[in-house]
Amino acid sequence: MNTCICDQCGTEIKINVQEEVIDHERNGKDIVEQFFICPECGKRYTIFICDSYMEKRIAGRKRLKKNPMRFDPRKDAILVNEMKKRFKKLKKKYNRE
C-alpha cells in the first residue's frame, strides 16, 4: 500500500482511495471524485475527477496504447494536456483545491 505525508499535519497516510459521486451531468451521468483523507486531521486529497470529457480522453489514450507499433507520443501528450486542464477546471468548480 502506498503512503504519503499529510501537508497539513505531517502524519504519514496509508493511501486508501475512495470514490464519491459529487454531481451529475446534464445527461444524468455521474461525476465521480477519487480521493483519500488524512485520518489525523481530515484533509481531503483529490486524486481525480471523472466526467464524460475525461472518460473520452481516457478511452482515447487506451486506443493509442493498444497498438504499440502505431503509438504516437504527440497525440498521447495532447490528450494528457487536455486532461490536466480539465482536471484543474473541475477541481476549481467543485472547490477541491
Stockholm file with secondary structure:
# STOCKHOLM 1.0

chainA/1-97         MNTCICDQCGTEIKINVQEEVIDHERNGKDIVEQFFICPECGKRYTIFICDSYMEKRIAGRKRLKKNPMRFDPRKDAILVNEMKKRFKKLKKKYNRE
#=GR chainA/1-97 SS CCEEECTTTCCEEECCCEEEEEEECTTSCEEEEEEEECTTTCCEEEEEEECHHHHHHHHHHHHHHHCGGGCCHHHHHHHHHHHHHHHHHHHHHTTCC
#=GC SS_cons        CCEEECTTTCCEEECCCEEEEEEECTTSCEEEEEEEECTTTCCEEEEEEECHHHHHHHHHHHHHHHCGGGCCHHHHHHHHHHHHHHHHHHHHHTTCC
//
